[in-house]
Amino acid sequence: MTERTVITPGWGVRSLGALLCLAVVAVHVVDQGGVPGSKTPQYVAVLYYALEIAGVLTAVLLVARGTRLS
């Protein structure tokens, strides 16, 4: 049986990833006209909200210490 070496990214890499996630969220909030936004059709607005929530959650998970999703 072979052993797998798991390389975990350092604090700097995770922080950069979190900042990039939040930048994507910020761009989408500005594009939709703020919160609550005014995108039409309605499904586009819902997908914008889903992307923004996912971006914030991903940023939190990247910054949280000891988070493991496997």
N, CA, C and O atoms as a Maestro MAE file, in Angstrom:
{
 s_m_m2io_version
 :::
 2.0.0
}

f_m_ct {
 s_m_title
 :::
 protein
 m_atom[280] {
  # First column is atom index #
  i_m_mmod_type
  r_m_x_coord
  r_m_y_coord
  r_m_z_coord
  i_m_residue_number
  s_m_chain_name
  s_m_pdb_residue_name
  s_m_pdb_atom_name
  i_m_atomic_number
  :::
  1 25 0.830 -1.160 0.000 1 A "MET " " N  " 7
  2 3 0.000 0.000 0.000 1 A "MET " " CA " 6
  3 2 0.892 1.247 0.000 1 A "MET " " C  " 6
  4 15 1.870 1.321 0.745 1 A "MET " " O  " 8
  5 25 0.551 2.200 -0.824 2 A "THR " " N  " 7
  6 3 1.359 3.415 -0.904 2 A "THR " " CA " 6
  7 2 0.739 4.506 -0.036 2 A "THR " " C  " 6
  8 15 -0.478 4.569 0.138 2 A "THR " " O  " 8
  9 25 1.586 5.345 0.493 3 A "GLU " " N  " 7
  10 3 1.119 6.464 1.308 3 A "GLU " " CA " 6
  11 2 0.936 7.689 0.430 3 A "GLU " " C  " 6
  12 15 1.721 7.946 -0.483 3 A "GLU " " O  " 8
  13 25 -0.102 8.428 0.721 4 A "ARG " " N  " 7
  14 3 -0.336 9.675 0.006 4 A "ARG " " CA " 6
  15 2 0.168 10.833 0.836 4 A "ARG " " C  " 6
  16 15 -0.081 10.911 2.039 4 A "ARG " " O  " 8
  17 25 0.870 11.719 0.186 5 A "THR " " N  " 7
  18 3 1.326 12.923 0.853 5 A "THR " " CA " 6
  19 2 0.328 14.032 0.555 5 A "THR " " C  " 6
  20 15 0.062 14.346 -0.605 5 A "THR " " O  " 8
  21 25 -0.219 14.616 1.606 6 A "VAL " " N  " 7
  22 3 -1.176 15.696 1.444 6 A "VAL " " CA " 6
  23 2 -0.459 17.009 1.702 6 A "VAL " " C  " 6
  24 15 0.112 17.230 2.770 6 A "VAL " " O  " 8
  25 25 -0.503 17.871 0.702 7 A "ILE " " N  " 7
  26 3 0.118 19.185 0.827 7 A "ILE " " CA " 6
  27 2 -0.992 20.185 1.103 7 A "ILE " " C  " 6
  28 15 -1.892 20.368 0.283 7 A "ILE " " O  " 8
  29 25 -0.926 20.821 2.241 8 A "THR " " N  " 7
  30 3 -1.930 21.822 2.571 8 A "THR " " CA " 6
  31 2 -1.367 23.212 2.306 8 A "THR " " C  " 6
  32 15 -0.230 23.507 2.674 8 A "THR " " O  " 8
  33 25 -2.161 24.062 1.669 9 A "PRO " " N  " 7
  34 3 -1.677 25.408 1.383 9 A "PRO " " CA " 6
  35 2 -1.494 26.216 2.661 9 A "PRO " " C  " 6
  36 15 -2.230 26.039 3.632 9 A "PRO " " O  " 8
  37 25 -0.525 27.085 2.647 10 A "GLY " " N  " 7
  38 3 -0.239 27.925 3.803 10 A "GLY " " CA " 6
  39 2 -1.254 29.036 3.971 10 A "GLY " " C  " 6
  40 15 -2.159 29.207 3.153 10 A "GLY " " O  " 8
  41 25 -1.086 29.791 5.053 11 A "TRP " " N  " 7
  42 3 -1.981 30.875 5.389 11 A "TRP " " CA " 6
  43 2 -2.068 31.919 4.270 11 A "TRP " " C  " 6
  44 15 -3.150 32.428 3.980 11 A "TRP " " O  " 8
  45 25 -0.946 32.235 3.651 12 A "GLY " " N  " 7
  46 3 -0.938 33.249 2.599 12 A "GLY " " CA " 6
  47 2 -1.752 32.846 1.386 12 A "GLY " " C  " 6
  48 15 -2.487 33.659 0.825 12 A "GLY " " O  " 8
  49 25 -1.623 31.597 0.982 13 A "VAL " " N  " 7
  50 3 -2.356 31.104 -0.183 13 A "VAL " " CA " 6
  51 2 -3.853 31.068 0.117 13 A "VAL " " C  " 6
  52 15 -4.666 31.461 -0.720 13 A "VAL " " O  " 8
  53 25 -4.214 30.599 1.307 14 A "ARG " " N  " 7
  54 3 -5.634 30.551 1.677 14 A "ARG " " CA " 6
  55 2 -6.222 31.958 1.780 14 A "ARG " " C  " 6
  56 15 -7.360 32.189 1.372 14 A "ARG " " O  " 8
  57 25 -5.452 32.891 2.320 15 A "SER " " N  " 7
  58 3 -5.924 34.272 2.433 15 A "SER " " CA " 6
  59 2 -6.128 34.893 1.060 15 A "SER " " C  " 6
  60 15 -7.118 35.587 0.828 15 A "SER " " O  " 8
  61 25 -5.206 34.647 0.163 16 A "LEU " " N  " 7
  62 3 -5.337 35.161 -1.201 16 A "LEU " " CA " 6
  63 2 -6.574 34.581 -1.872 16 A "LEU " " C  " 6
  64 15 -7.323 35.303 -2.530 16 A "LEU " " O  " 8
  65 25 -6.788 33.294 -1.710 17 A "GLY " " N  " 7
  66 3 -7.978 32.662 -2.274 17 A "GLY " " CA " 6
  67 2 -9.259 33.258 -1.708 17 A "GLY " " C  " 6
  68 15 -10.221 33.484 -2.441 17 A "GLY " " O  " 8
  69 25 -9.271 33.513 -0.398 18 A "ALA " " N  " 7
  70 3 -10.447 34.108 0.246 18 A "ALA " " CA " 6
  71 2 -10.685 35.520 -0.286 18 A "ALA " " C  " 6
  72 15 -11.826 35.895 -0.554 18 A "ALA " " O  " 8
  73 25 -9.626 36.296 -0.438 19 A "LEU " " N  " 7
  74 3 -9.770 37.654 -0.982 19 A "LEU " " CA " 6
  75 2 -10.293 37.637 -2.412 19 A "LEU " " C  " 6
  76 15 -11.105 38.482 -2.788 19 A "LEU " " O  " 8
  77 25 -9.837 36.690 -3.200 20 A "LEU " " N  " 7
  78 3 -10.327 36.582 -4.579 20 A "LEU " " CA " 6
  79 2 -11.802 36.189 -4.613 20 A "LEU " " C  " 6
  80 15 -12.559 36.683 -5.448 20 A "LEU " " O  " 8
  81 25 -12.209 35.306 -3.710 21 A "CYS " " N  " 7
  82 3 -13.632 34.940 -3.613 21 A "CYS " " CA " 6
  83 2 -14.472 36.161 -3.271 21 A "CYS " " C  " 6
  84 15 -15.525 36.388 -3.865 21 A "CYS " " O  " 8
  85 25 -13.996 36.946 -2.306 22 A "LEU " " N  " 7
  86 3 -14.740 38.135 -1.906 22 A "LEU " " CA " 6
  87 2 -14.739 39.200 -3.004 22 A "LEU " " C  " 6
  88 15 -15.688 39.978 -3.110 22 A "LEU " " O  " 8
  89 25 -13.687 39.242 -3.819 23 A "ALA " " N  " 7
  90 3 -13.656 40.176 -4.952 23 A "ALA " " CA " 6
  91 2 -14.724 39.798 -5.975 23 A "ALA " " C  " 6
  92 15 -15.397 40.673 -6.521 23 A "ALA " " O  " 8
  93 25 -14.882 38.511 -6.234 24 A "VAL " " N  " 7
  94 3 -15.919 38.050 -7.163 24 A "VAL " " CA " 6
  95 2 -17.294 38.420 -6.612 24 A "VAL " " C  " 6
  96 15 -18.163 38.870 -7.358 24 A "VAL " " O  " 8
  97 25 -17.489 38.232 -5.319 25 A "VAL " " N  " 7
  98 3 -18.760 38.595 -4.689 25 A "VAL " " CA " 6
  99 2 -19.011 40.094 -4.848 25 A "VAL " " C  " 6
  100 15 -20.117 40.499 -5.204 25 A "VAL " " O  " 8
  101 25 -18.007 40.913 -4.591 26 A "ALA " " N  " 7
  102 3 -18.161 42.368 -4.698 26 A "ALA " " CA " 6
  103 2 -18.523 42.791 -6.119 26 A "ALA " " C  " 6
  104 15 -19.380 43.653 -6.310 26 A "ALA " " O  " 8
  105 25 -17.885 42.200 -7.100 27 A "VAL " " N  " 7
  106 3 -18.177 42.534 -8.498 27 A "VAL " " CA " 6
  107 2 -19.630 42.195 -8.827 27 A "VAL " " C  " 6
  108 15 -20.305 42.963 -9.512 27 A "VAL " " O  " 8
  109 25 -20.111 41.060 -8.346 28 A "HIS " " N  " 7
  110 3 -21.483 40.668 -8.633 28 A "HIS " " CA " 6
  111 2 -22.500 41.541 -7.900 28 A "HIS " " C  " 6
  112 15 -23.569 41.827 -8.440 28 A "HIS " " O  " 8
  113 25 -22.183 41.962 -6.690 29 A "VAL " " N  " 7
  114 3 -23.094 42.861 -5.967 29 A "VAL " " CA " 6
  115 2 -23.194 44.187 -6.706 29 A "VAL " " C  " 6
  116 15 -24.290 44.727 -6.855 29 A "VAL " " O  " 8
  117 25 -22.074 44.718 -7.168 30 A "VAL " " N  " 7
  118 3 -22.091 45.977 -7.916 30 A "VAL " " CA " 6
  119 2 -22.841 45.801 -9.231 30 A "VAL " " C  " 6
  120 15 -23.616 46.674 -9.624 30 A "VAL " " O  " 8
  121 25 -22.617 44.680 -9.915 31 A "ASP " " N  " 7
  122 3 -23.253 44.436 -11.211 31 A "ASP " " CA " 6
  123 2 -24.768 44.314 -11.088 31 A "ASP " " C  " 6
  124 15 -25.496 44.735 -11.987 31 A "ASP " " O  " 8
  125 25 -25.244 43.751 -9.999 32 A "GLN " " N  " 7
  126 3 -26.691 43.583 -9.855 32 A "GLN " " CA " 6
  127 2 -27.365 44.826 -9.302 32 A "GLN " " C  " 6
  128 15 -28.588 44.849 -9.157 32 A "GLN " " O  " 8
  129 25 -26.602 45.851 -8.993 33 A "GLY " " N  " 7
  130 3 -27.180 47.099 -8.518 33 A "GLY " " CA " 6
  131 2 -27.319 47.169 -7.016 33 A "GLY " " C  " 6
  132 15 -28.207 47.851 -6.504 33 A "GLY " " O  " 8
  133 25 -26.449 46.471 -6.300 34 A "GLY " " N  " 7
  134 3 -26.492 46.476 -4.841 34 A "GLY " " CA " 6
  135 2 -27.360 45.361 -4.307 34 A "GLY " " C  " 6
  136 15 -27.784 44.456 -5.025 34 A "GLY " " O  " 8
  137 25 -27.611 45.468 -2.994 35 A "VAL " " N  " 7
  138 3 -28.462 44.475 -2.358 35 A "VAL " " CA " 6
  139 2 -29.772 45.161 -2.056 35 A "VAL " " C  " 6
  140 15 -29.707 46.195 -1.391 35 A "VAL " " O  " 8
  141 25 -30.911 44.741 -2.439 36 A "PRO " " N  " 7
  142 3 -31.265 43.436 -2.965 36 A "PRO " " CA " 6
  143 2 -31.050 43.277 -4.463 36 A "PRO " " C  " 6
  144 15 -31.182 42.158 -4.959 36 A "PRO " " O  " 8
  145 25 -30.735 44.298 -5.194 37 A "GLY " " N  " 7
  146 3 -30.447 44.164 -6.618 37 A "GLY " " CA " 6
  147 2 -31.692 44.286 -7.476 37 A "GLY " " C  " 6
  148 15 -32.823 44.286 -6.990 37 A "GLY " " O  " 8
  149 25 -31.436 44.390 -8.777 38 A "SER " " N  " 7
  150 3 -32.554 44.566 -9.709 38 A "SER " " CA " 6
  151 2 -32.318 43.819 -11.013 38 A "SER " " C  " 6
  152 15 -32.622 44.343 -12.084 38 A "SER " " O  " 8
  153 25 -31.789 42.618 -10.943 39 A "LYS " " N  " 7
  154 3 -31.548 41.833 -12.149 39 A "LYS " " CA " 6
  155 2 -32.848 41.193 -12.615 39 A "LYS " " C  " 6
  156 15 -33.646 40.711 -11.811 39 A "LYS " " O  " 8
  157 25 -33.042 41.197 -13.915 40 A "THR " " N  " 7
  158 3 -34.164 40.481 -14.510 40 A "THR " " CA " 6
  159 2 -33.620 39.593 -15.609 40 A "THR " " C  " 6
  160 15 -32.619 39.973 -16.217 40 A "THR " " O  " 8
  161 25 -34.171 38.494 -15.900 41 A "PRO " " N  " 7
  162 3 -35.301 37.835 -15.268 41 A "PRO " " CA " 6
  163 2 -34.962 37.367 -13.852 41 A "PRO " " C  " 6
  164 15 -33.804 37.405 -13.435 41 A "PRO " " O  " 8
  165 25 -35.973 36.930 -13.130 42 A "GLN " " N  " 7
  166 3 -35.836 36.605 -11.712 42 A "GLN " " CA " 6
  167 2 -34.811 35.500 -11.453 42 A "GLN " " C  " 6
  168 15 -34.108 35.542 -10.443 42 A "GLN " " O  " 8
  169 25 -34.714 34.505 -12.355 43 A "TYR " " N  " 7
  170 3 -33.764 33.415 -12.128 43 A "TYR " " CA " 6
  171 2 -32.327 33.909 -12.132 43 A "TYR " " C  " 6
  172 15 -31.475 33.326 -11.461 43 A "TYR " " O  " 8
  173 25 -32.041 34.974 -12.874 44 A "VAL " " N  " 7
  174 3 -30.690 35.532 -12.883 44 A "VAL " " CA " 6
  175 2 -30.378 36.134 -11.507 44 A "VAL " " C  " 6
  176 15 -29.277 35.967 -10.984 44 A "VAL " " O  " 8
  177 25 -31.355 36.831 -10.934 45 A "ALA " " N  " 7
  178 3 -31.163 37.410 -9.598 45 A "ALA " " CA " 6
  179 2 -30.927 36.314 -8.565 45 A "ALA " " C  " 6
  180 15 -30.071 36.457 -7.692 45 A "ALA " " O  " 8
  181 25 -31.679 35.224 -8.658 46 A "VAL " " N  " 7
  182 3 -31.520 34.109 -7.719 46 A "VAL " " CA " 6
  183 2 -30.137 33.488 -7.869 46 A "VAL " " C  " 6
  184 15 -29.498 33.154 -6.871 46 A "VAL " " O  " 8
  185 25 -29.673 33.332 -9.088 47 A "LEU " " N  " 7
  186 3 -28.345 32.759 -9.313 47 A "LEU " " CA " 6
  187 2 -27.240 33.699 -8.831 47 A "LEU " " C  " 6
  188 15 -26.203 33.241 -8.351 47 A "LEU " " O  " 8
  189 25 -27.453 34.999 -8.956 48 A "TYR " " N  " 7
  190 3 -26.489 35.960 -8.402 48 A "TYR " " CA " 6
  191 2 -26.397 35.787 -6.887 48 A "TYR " " C  " 6
  192 15 -25.301 35.743 -6.329 48 A "TYR " " O  " 8
  193 25 -27.553 35.687 -6.223 49 A "TYR " " N  " 7
  194 3 -27.551 35.487 -4.770 49 A "TYR " " CA " 6
  195 2 -26.842 34.194 -4.396 49 A "TYR " " C  " 6
  196 15 -26.068 34.158 -3.440 49 A "TYR " " O  " 8
  197 25 -27.106 33.132 -5.152 50 A "ALA " " N  " 7
  198 3 -26.464 31.840 -4.867 50 A "ALA " " CA " 6
  199 2 -24.948 31.948 -5.013 50 A "ALA " " C  " 6
  200 15 -24.208 31.418 -4.184 50 A "ALA " " O  " 8
  201 25 -24.485 32.624 -6.051 51 A "LEU " " N  " 7
  202 3 -23.049 32.789 -6.247 51 A "LEU " " CA " 6
  203 2 -22.429 33.616 -5.125 51 A "LEU " " C  " 6
  204 15 -21.331 33.314 -4.658 51 A "LEU " " O  " 8
  205 25 -23.130 34.652 -4.698 52 A "GLU " " N  " 7
  206 3 -22.601 35.500 -3.628 52 A "GLU " " CA " 6
  207 2 -22.517 34.746 -2.306 52 A "GLU " " C  " 6
  208 15 -21.530 34.877 -1.581 52 A "GLU " " O  " 8
  209 25 -23.528 33.968 -1.989 53 A "ILE " " N  " 7
  210 3 -23.507 33.175 -0.762 53 A "ILE " " CA " 6
  211 2 -22.400 32.133 -0.820 53 A "ILE " " C  " 6
  212 15 -21.675 31.936 0.155 53 A "ILE " " O  " 8
  213 25 -22.268 31.466 -1.966 54 A "ALA " " N  " 7
  214 3 -21.220 30.458 -2.117 54 A "ALA " " CA " 6
  215 2 -19.832 31.088 -2.012 54 A "ALA " " C  " 6
  216 15 -18.924 30.485 -1.440 54 A "ALA " " O  " 8
  217 25 -19.660 32.280 -2.550 55 A "GLY " " N  " 7
  218 3 -18.371 32.963 -2.473 55 A "GLY " " CA " 6
  219 2 -17.985 33.317 -1.052 55 A "GLY " " C  " 6
  220 15 -16.832 33.148 -0.653 55 A "GLY " " O  " 8
  221 25 -18.952 33.811 -0.284 56 A "VAL " " N  " 7
  222 3 -18.666 34.165 1.109 56 A "VAL " " CA " 6
  223 2 -18.373 32.907 1.923 56 A "VAL " " C  " 6
  224 15 -17.432 32.891 2.716 56 A "VAL " " O  " 8
  225 25 -19.169 31.854 1.734 57 A "LEU " " N  " 7
  226 3 -18.937 30.605 2.461 57 A "LEU " " CA " 6
  227 2 -17.575 29.999 2.122 57 A "LEU " " C  " 6
  228 15 -16.880 29.495 3.005 57 A "LEU " " O  " 8
  229 25 -17.201 30.049 0.863 58 A "THR " " N  " 7
  230 3 -15.905 29.527 0.458 58 A "THR " " CA " 6
  231 2 -14.776 30.330 1.095 58 A "THR " " C  " 6
  232 15 -13.784 29.756 1.544 58 A "THR " " O  " 8
  233 25 -14.918 31.648 1.137 59 A "ALA " " N  " 7
  234 3 -13.904 32.485 1.775 59 A "ALA " " CA " 6
  235 2 -13.770 32.147 3.254 59 A "ALA " " C  " 6
  236 15 -12.659 32.077 3.780 59 A "ALA " " O  " 8
  237 25 -14.892 31.937 3.921 60 A "VAL " " N  " 7
  238 3 -14.857 31.579 5.343 60 A "VAL " " CA " 6
  239 2 -14.168 30.229 5.537 60 A "VAL " " C  " 6
  240 15 -13.352 30.071 6.445 60 A "VAL " " O  " 8
  241 25 -14.493 29.268 4.695 61 A "LEU " " N  " 7
  242 3 -13.869 27.950 4.811 61 A "LEU " " CA " 6
  243 2 -12.373 28.003 4.532 61 A "LEU " " C  " 6
  244 15 -11.601 27.268 5.147 61 A "LEU " " O  " 8
  245 25 -11.962 28.860 3.617 62 A "LEU " " N  " 7
  246 3 -10.531 28.978 3.322 62 A "LEU " " CA " 6
  247 2 -9.763 29.565 4.503 62 A "LEU " " C  " 6
  248 15 -8.625 29.173 4.764 62 A "LEU " " O  " 8
  249 25 -10.379 30.493 5.207 63 A "VAL " " N  " 7
  250 3 -9.695 31.161 6.292 63 A "VAL " " CA " 6
  251 2 -9.768 30.355 7.599 63 A "VAL " " C  " 6
  252 15 -8.879 30.453 8.445 63 A "VAL " " O  " 8
  253 25 -10.822 29.570 7.751 64 A "ALA " " N  " 7
  254 3 -11.004 28.809 8.989 64 A "ALA " " CA " 6
  255 2 -9.859 27.820 9.160 64 A "ALA " " C  " 6
  256 15 -9.476 27.118 8.225 64 A "ALA " " O  " 8
  257 25 -9.331 27.780 10.360 65 A "ARG " " N  " 7
  258 3 -8.227 26.851 10.645 65 A "ARG " " CA " 6
  259 2 -8.791 25.448 10.847 65 A "ARG " " C  " 6
  260 15 -9.840 25.264 11.465 65 A "ARG " " O  " 8
  261 25 -8.085 24.483 10.323 66 A "GLY " " N  " 7
  262 3 -8.431 23.081 10.557 66 A "GLY " " CA " 6
  263 2 -9.630 22.590 9.770 66 A "GLY " " C  " 6
  264 15 -10.164 21.524 10.075 66 A "GLY " " O  " 8
  265 25 -10.069 23.335 8.769 67 A "THR " " N  " 7
  266 3 -11.201 22.906 7.970 67 A "THR " " CA " 6
  267 2 -10.733 21.824 7.006 67 A "THR " " C  " 6
  268 15 -9.739 21.977 6.296 67 A "THR " " O  " 8
  269 25 -11.480 20.731 7.007 68 A "ARG " " N  " 7
  270 3 -11.150 19.638 6.100 68 A "ARG " " CA " 6
  271 2 -12.435 19.078 5.535 68 A "ARG " " C  " 6
  272 15 -13.331 18.691 6.285 68 A "ARG " " O  " 8
  273 25 -12.532 19.031 4.222 69 A "LEU " " N  " 7
  274 3 -13.760 18.596 3.567 69 A "LEU " " CA " 6
  275 2 -13.634 17.236 2.900 69 A "LEU " " C  " 6
  276 15 -14.427 16.920 2.013 69 A "LEU " " O  " 8
  277 25 -12.690 16.443 3.286 70 A "SER " " N  " 7
  278 3 -12.562 15.146 2.615 70 A "SER " " CA " 6
  279 2 -12.978 14.000 3.497 70 A "SER " " C  " 6
  280 15 -12.927 12.845 3.074 70 A "SER " " O  " 8
  :::
 }
 m_bond[279] {
  # First column is bond index #
  i_m_from
  i_m_to
  i_m_order
  :::
  1 1 2 1
  2 2 3 1
  3 3 4 2
  4 3 5 1
  5 5 6 1
  6 6 7 1
  7 7 8 2
  8 7 9 1
  9 9 10 1
  10 10 11 1
  11 11 12 2
  12 11 13 1
  13 13 14 1
  14 14 15 1
  15 15 16 2
  16 15 17 1
  17 17 18 1
  18 18 19 1
  19 19 20 2
  20 19 21 1
  21 21 22 1
  22 22 23 1
  23 23 24 2
  24 23 25 1
  25 25 26 1
  26 26 27 1
  27 27 28 2
  28 27 29 1
  29 29 30 1
  30 30 31 1
  31 31 32 2
  32 31 33 1
  33 33 34 1
  34 34 35 1
  35 35 36 2
  36 35 37 1
  37 37 38 1
  38 38 39 1
  39 39 40 2
  40 39 41 1
  41 41 42 1
  42 42 43 1
  43 43 44 2
  44 43 45 1
  45 45 46 1
  46 46 47 1
  47 47 48 2
  48 47 49 1
  49 49 50 1
  50 50 51 1
  51 51 52 2
  52 51 53 1
  53 53 54 1
  54 54 55 1
  55 55 56 2
  56 55 57 1
  57 57 58 1
  58 58 59 1
  59 59 60 2
  60 59 61 1
  61 61 62 1
  62 62 63 1
  63 63 64 2
  64 63 65 1
  65 65 66 1
  66 66 67 1
  67 67 68 2
  68 67 69 1
  69 69 70 1
  70 70 71 1
  71 71 72 2
  72 71 73 1
  73 73 74 1
  74 74 75 1
  75 75 76 2
  76 75 77 1
  77 77 78 1
  78 78 79 1
  79 79 80 2
  80 79 81 1
  81 81 82 1
  82 82 83 1
  83 83 84 2
  84 83 85 1
  85 85 86 1
  86 86 87 1
  87 87 88 2
  88 87 89 1
  89 89 90 1
  90 90 91 1
  91 91 92 2
  92 91 93 1
  93 93 94 1
  94 94 95 1
  95 95 96 2
  96 95 97 1
  97 97 98 1
  98 98 99 1
  99 99 100 2
  100 99 101 1
  101 101 102 1
  102 102 103 1
  103 103 104 2
  104 103 105 1
  105 105 106 1
  106 106 107 1
  107 107 108 2
  108 107 109 1
  109 109 110 1
  110 110 111 1
  111 111 112 2
  112 111 113 1
  113 113 114 1
  114 114 115 1
  115 115 116 2
  116 115 117 1
  117 117 118 1
  118 118 119 1
  119 119 120 2
  120 119 121 1
  121 121 122 1
  122 122 123 1
  123 123 124 2
  124 123 125 1
  125 125 126 1
  126 126 127 1
  127 127 128 2
  128 127 129 1
  129 129 130 1
  130 130 131 1
  131 131 132 2
  132 131 133 1
  133 133 134 1
  134 134 135 1
  135 135 136 2
  136 135 137 1
  137 137 138 1
  138 138 139 1
  139 139 140 2
  140 139 141 1
  141 141 142 1
  142 142 143 1
  143 143 144 2
  144 143 145 1
  145 145 146 1
  146 146 147 1
  147 147 148 2
  148 147 149 1
  149 149 150 1
  150 150 151 1
  151 151 152 2
  152 151 153 1
  153 153 154 1
  154 154 155 1
  155 155 156 2
  156 155 157 1
  157 157 158 1
  158 158 159 1
  159 159 160 2
  160 159 161 1
  161 161 162 1
  162 162 163 1
  163 163 164 2
  164 163 165 1
  165 165 166 1
  166 166 167 1
  167 167 168 2
  168 167 169 1
  169 169 170 1
  170 170 171 1
  171 171 172 2
  172 171 173 1
  173 173 174 1
  174 174 175 1
  175 175 176 2
  176 175 177 1
  177 177 178 1
  178 178 179 1
  179 179 180 2
  180 179 181 1
  181 181 182 1
  182 182 183 1
  183 183 184 2
  184 183 185 1
  185 185 186 1
  186 186 187 1
  187 187 188 2
  188 187 189 1
  189 189 190 1
  190 190 191 1
  191 191 192 2
  192 191 193 1
  193 193 194 1
  194 194 195 1
  195 195 196 2
  196 195 197 1
  197 197 198 1
  198 198 199 1
  199 199 200 2
  200 199 201 1
  201 201 202 1
  202 202 203 1
  203 203 204 2
  204 203 205 1
  205 205 206 1
  206 206 207 1
  207 207 208 2
  208 207 209 1
  209 209 210 1
  210 210 211 1
  211 211 212 2
  212 211 213 1
  213 213 214 1
  214 214 215 1
  215 215 216 2
  216 215 217 1
  217 217 218 1
  218 218 219 1
  219 219 220 2
  220 219 221 1
  221 221 222 1
  222 222 223 1
  223 223 224 2
  224 223 225 1
  225 225 226 1
  226 226 227 1
  227 227 228 2
  228 227 229 1
  229 229 230 1
  230 230 231 1
  231 231 232 2
  232 231 233 1
  233 233 234 1
  234 234 235 1
  235 235 236 2
  236 235 237 1
  237 237 238 1
  238 238 239 1
  239 239 240 2
  240 239 241 1
  241 241 242 1
  242 242 243 1
  243 243 244 2
  244 243 245 1
  245 245 246 1
  246 246 247 1
  247 247 248 2
  248 247 249 1
  249 249 250 1
  250 250 251 1
  251 251 252 2
  252 251 253 1
  253 253 254 1
  254 254 255 1
  255 255 256 2
  256 255 257 1
  257 257 258 1
  258 258 259 1
  259 259 260 2
  260 259 261 1
  261 261 262 1
  262 262 263 1
  263 263 264 2
  264 263 265 1
  265 265 266 1
  266 266 267 1
  267 267 268 2
  268 267 269 1
  269 269 270 1
  270 270 271 1
  271 271 272 2
  272 271 273 1
  273 273 274 1
  274 274 275 1
  275 275 276 2
  276 275 277 1
  277 277 278 1
  278 278 279 1
  279 279 280 2
  :::
 }
}
